[in-house]
Amino acid sequence: MYSAPDLESALRGRIAPDESFTVLEVVGGPGCDGAGWGLVEGEGYVCLEDSTPSTAAPIHLPRLVAFVHPDPTEFDEYLETMRYNRTPEEGISAMVPFIYAKRWRGWKAPNYASAEAFANGDAPLSRLGGLRKYHFIRTEETPRGTVLTRANGRVVPVDEVHVYPLSKFRGWDLTREPMPSEMLPAWAVGYDGTPVYTAPDSGSEVGRTLPYHTSLVISLEPVDEQGHWWEMKDGLGPDQPGYVNDTSGIRHWVPSPPPPGIAEDEMWIDVVLDQQVLAIRRGEATEYVTLVSTGAPGWSTPRGLYRMYDKTIYGDMQSRDDAEKPYYVEKVPWIMHFWPRYALHGVFWHWGFGHRASHGCINMSVRDARHLFDRITPTTHDGWMTAYASPDEVGTTLRVRRDTEIVRDRRR
């Protein structure tokens, strides 16, 4: 899609292959004399030569696949038995556009030509490579069991490939559940649980332990001079406060005024690296807060003020050619770029939100990534795969900061 009915104009976005889109008007223009240019939603223009009329109604992409990935709480048992519960009581979840899996440890990942070839007992063509995170478009049932199907028709038995455990974590919607006055939202981030102490001292008695990613409410200000101990009102029972520490046990929101130029009703994104927290804000208000994972040691996430300049429903990500630890990840969901090679995006390969874990990008749970993707600009309309910012629709502002520092303005 172009910003004008002219092949020389700027790109506005991309329509996904084999997906319907709405044409509002057909106009003439250079480079597309035959079928004409189609004006589409979002003030984009598509040369209609490479399209065909469709009776299918356009939908907001991506389509989600109904499949049960393992839950992170099943991880240890899954490693031991190489099996997980694919029929949970809550039913099948449709959280991501694809099924994600890899060859790993005891999972040999034999790759068959087709579901029919597997059912017939044919020999596998090969094994999946060991360095790649793979995507599959659907499952197929055969007399020999369930297989995962690639876009090229090749299949891998579901019991012979490691399916990625998928976190169901999502953030705190403060528009639906407002925060009590003089309090802050927070989460437990101890993998083995976060202790709640009877006093702001790690030598004091532990009154209870909060499971990983439990949401909680803490005092607006720390209770110690160093600024790391926080009180949970009624944390150990009625009128019994509990105390948690943010150096390891919890992560919390850090309020800060908006940067210059943010309008009162403007939606923008605020990321606090110290606490691994992201907020969706409107003017000075905070509407949504959640945990993220930014750059691991040696892979810092750049600080500053940015504008989102493109977003796409999914895409492959890979390391540089000279990387010491190469990687290739297929169909990463909900990618939102703010700087070359840096993006906010959903992750299916870890659930360490609240801990630094990325190569510099801002990792989000798939639920949070989808929530953010659908709210920021540039906008993807029905049938769109990718949208690019333009003078008519600038990208949403993103601030990446430490604590309450003032950061460099890198908005384009």
N, C-alpha and C positions, 0 to 999 in steps of 0.2 A: 504494500500500500504506500502511496506517495502523498505528499502534502498538497499536490496540485495535479491536474490531469496532464502530466508531463514527465517523461522518464528522467529528465534532468533535475527534477525537484527533489527535495529532501525526503528520505524514508519516514513514514509515519508509523508503520507497524508491519506485521506479517499475519496473513490468514493461515490457519493450520491446514495441512493437506487433508483432503477428503471431508472437510467440515463445511457445513452450510453457513452462509453469511447473507445479510440483507443489503440489497441494492436499492437505494432511495431514488436514484435518477441516473440516466445514461447520458453522457455528454461527449463531445468530441475533444480531441487534443492530440498533440504530436506523439508519434511513436506507437499509436494504437488506433489506426485508422479503420480497421475492419469491424470488430465487435464493439468498439467504443470503450470509454472509461466509465466505470461504475462508481458513483458516489456512495460511500458506505458510512455507517455510524462512526462518529469520532472525526468527521471531516477528513476522511481518507479517500483516496482514489485508487481503484484497481483496474488494470487492463483486463478486460473480460475475455480475451483470446484464450487464456488458459483455464477457463471455468466452463461449467455446464449448468443449465437450470436445474433446480432441486425443489422437491416438494417437502423436504425435511425442514422443520423449524430449527433455526440456529440455537445453540445453547452456550451458556457461559462455561468456558473450559478452565481446567482440564476435566475430562471424564475420570471418575474414580473407579478403581477395580474393587470388587467385593471379595475380600480374601482375609483370612486370619493369620497375621504374623504372630510369632511368639511374643508374649509379654516379657518385659525385662525381668520381672520377678521369677520367670521360668528359666532364666539363663543358665544357672548352675546345673539344674536337672537336665536341661536340653543338651549341655555339653557332655554330661555323663551318659545319657541314654540315647542321644541323637534323635529324640522324638519330643513332640510337644502337643498340647491339646489344641486340635484344629476345630473342635466343636464346643467352644465355651458357652456358658449359660447365657451370656449377653448377646450371643449370635454373631453373625459375620459383620466385620467392620469394613467400611469403605472410606479409608482415610488418605490414601495415596493413589497416584495415577497408575502405578505399576506394582508388581510383586518384585521384591528385591532379595537377592541371594548371591552366594559366592561359593567357590571351592575353598575348603578350609579344614585343617586337621583331618578327622576321619571321613569327612564328606568328600568323596572322589569326583563327584559331578560329571558322570558320563553324559556325553552329548550325542543324542540320537537324531537321525535324519527327520523323523516325524513321529507323531503319536502312534501311527499305524506300524512303523518300523519297530518301535519299542514293544508294542503289543504282540508282534509276530516273533519276537525273540531275536531280531537282528542284532548284530554287533554294533556297539556305539562307534560313531565316526571319530571321536576324539574325547578329550576332557576339556572343561572350561579352564581358561587360564587362571593362574593363581594370584595375579596382581590386580585383577579387575573386579569391580563391584557391578554385578549384572542386573538387568531389568528383564522382566517377563510380562507378557501382555495378558495372559489368562491361564487358567488351569484346564486340563482335559482329563476325563476319566477313561481308563482303559481296563481290560481284564486283568492286567498285571499291576494296576494301581494308578494313582494320580500323577500326572506329569505337569511341569511348568513349561509353557510354550513361549519361544522367542518370536520376534516379529518376522523372522525368516522361516518360521515353521518348524525349526528344530526344537527338541524337547529335552528336558532333564527330569528324572524322577524326583518328586518332592522330598522323598526320604533320603536321597543321596546327594543333597545339596544343602548348605547351611543357609536357612532363611533368616534374614535379619530381624532380631527382636525390635519392635516398634513401640516407642513411648507414646502414651495417650495424654501426656502432660499438656496442660493449657494454662494460660495466665489468668489474671484477676481482672474481670470487667467491672471497673469502678462506677460505670454508669448504671449497672444493674444492682451492684452490691457496694454502696458507698463506704468509704473508710470512716470509722469513728473519728471525731475531732481529736486533734493532738496525738494521733497515732500514725504508724507507718505500716504498709504491707511488707511481708517478709516470707521467706521459705526456708525450710530445713534442707541442707545440702550435704549432710554427712551420709555417705553411701551406706554405712552400717547404722545409721540413725544419729540424730542430734540430741545430745544431753541437755536437759533443762535443770539448772542448778538451783539450789535453795538460797544461794547468795551469789553476788557477782564475783566469784572466785572459783577457779578450776579445782581448787582443793576442797571445796564444799561438797555437800552431799548431792547426788543426782536424784532429783525427785521423780523424773519420768524421761522417757526417750521418744523423740518424735520420728516417725518413719520418714524416709527420703522423700523430698518434694512436698511435705506437708506445708500448707499455707498457714500463716499465723499473723498476729497483730502485735506490734511492739511499740514502746514509747517513742515519742517524737525525737527525743534527745537521749544520748547514751548516759549511763549512770556512773561512769568512771572517767577519770581525767584523760586517759589514753584514747577514749572514744570507741571502745570495742565491746563493751558489755551493755546489753539492752534488757529492759524489763518487759516481761509478759504479764499484764494484769490478769489476775486469776489463773496464771499459768500452771499452778499446782493445785487448783481448786478454788472455791469461793473465798475471796479475800486472802488468798495465798499467792503472792507473786512468784514467778519463776524468772530465771535469768539465762540468757543465751549469748553466745559470743560470735561476732561476725568475722573473725579471722579464719574460722574453719567450719563452724556449725551452721550459720545462717547467711543468707544474702538478703539485702533490703533495698528499698527505693531510697534515693537521695534527692530530695527536692532542690530545685535551682530555678531562678528566673529564666524566661526564654531569652534567646539571643536577640540582638537588634533586628528590627525589620519584620518580626513575626506579628501578623495581625491578630486582633482579639479573637476572631473565629476561625483562624487558620489551623488546619491539622498538620502536625509535624511529628518527627520521631526523635526520641532522646535516649541515648545509650550511655550507661555509666560503667566504665571498664572495671573500676575497683570492685564493684558489686555484681558484675555480670548480669545487669538488669536493663531491660528495654522498656520504654514507655511510649504509648501513643498519646499525644497531648493535643489540646486545642487551646491556642493562646497560652494562658498561664495554667489552665486546668489540666489535670492528668486523668485520662479516660480509661486507660488499660495499662497494666504492668505485667511483666513476665520475665522469666529467666532466659538467658542466652548463653552461648559459649563463643568467646572471641579468641584471638590468636594465642596459641600456646607459647611457652617460652621459646624464643628464637623465631617466632612467627607473629610479630606484633600487628595489631589492628591499628591503622592510622587514625590519629585524633584530628578533629576539625569539624567545620560546618560544610555540608555537602548538599547536592540535590540529586535525587534519584534520576538517572538519565535513561534507563531502559528497564524493562522487566519482561520475563518470559515464563510460560507455565512450567517448562522443564527444559533441561539441557545437560549435555555431557560436560564434565570438568576433569582436567588432567594437569599433572605437574609440568613444569618446564622440562625441556629436553636434558638439561644438565643437573636435574634434581638428584640429590644423594638418595632420597627415598621416593622413587617414582610412584605415582598413583593414577588411576583412571576410574572415574565414577560415572556410571551411565544414568542419564535422566534424573539428575538432581531436581527436586520439585520446587517450584515457586522461587525463582531467582530474581533478585532485585538489585541491580548494579548501582553503586554510588561513586566508584572510582575504578579505573582500569584494573581488572583482576580482583577487585574487592566487591563483595555483594552480601546482602542479607539473603538467606535461603533456608529452606527446610532440610533437615538431615534425617536419614533413616539408619545410619550406621553407628550412632552412639546415642546415649540418653544422659550425658553428663551436663545438662543445662544447669548453670550456676558455677561451672568450672571452666577454665580456659582449655580449649581442646582443638581449635581450628588452625588452618594455615594462614590465618589473617582475616578470613571472612567472618561474618556474624552469623553463627549457627542458631537455628530456631527449631523448636518442635514442629512437626508437620501441621499440627492444628493451629499453632500460633502463626506460622508462615502463611498459611492460607488466609487467616483472619486479617493479617496485615496487607497481603498482596491485593485483596479485594477492596481495600480502603484508600490506598495511596495512588498518586499520579506518577507517571502517565497511566491512563485508564485502558484496560483491555475490554473490548466490547464482545458481544456474542460472536463466536467463531474465531476470535483472534487468538493467536499464539504468542505474539510479541507486540509490545508497544514501545515507541521511542518518544522521549520528551521533545517538545517543540516550543517555539515562541508563543503559540496559542495555548499550550498546555505544559507549563513548566513542571518539573518533577518536584515531589514532596521534599521538604527540607529535612535533613538528618544531622543531628549533632552527636558526635562521639567524644566523650570527655572523661577525665578522671575527676572524681569528687565534684567540686563546684568551680573548677578552673574555667577561665576564658580561653576559647580555642580559636585557632586561625580560621578565617573565612575562606573556604575553597569552593564556594558555590559558583557554578558556571551559568 
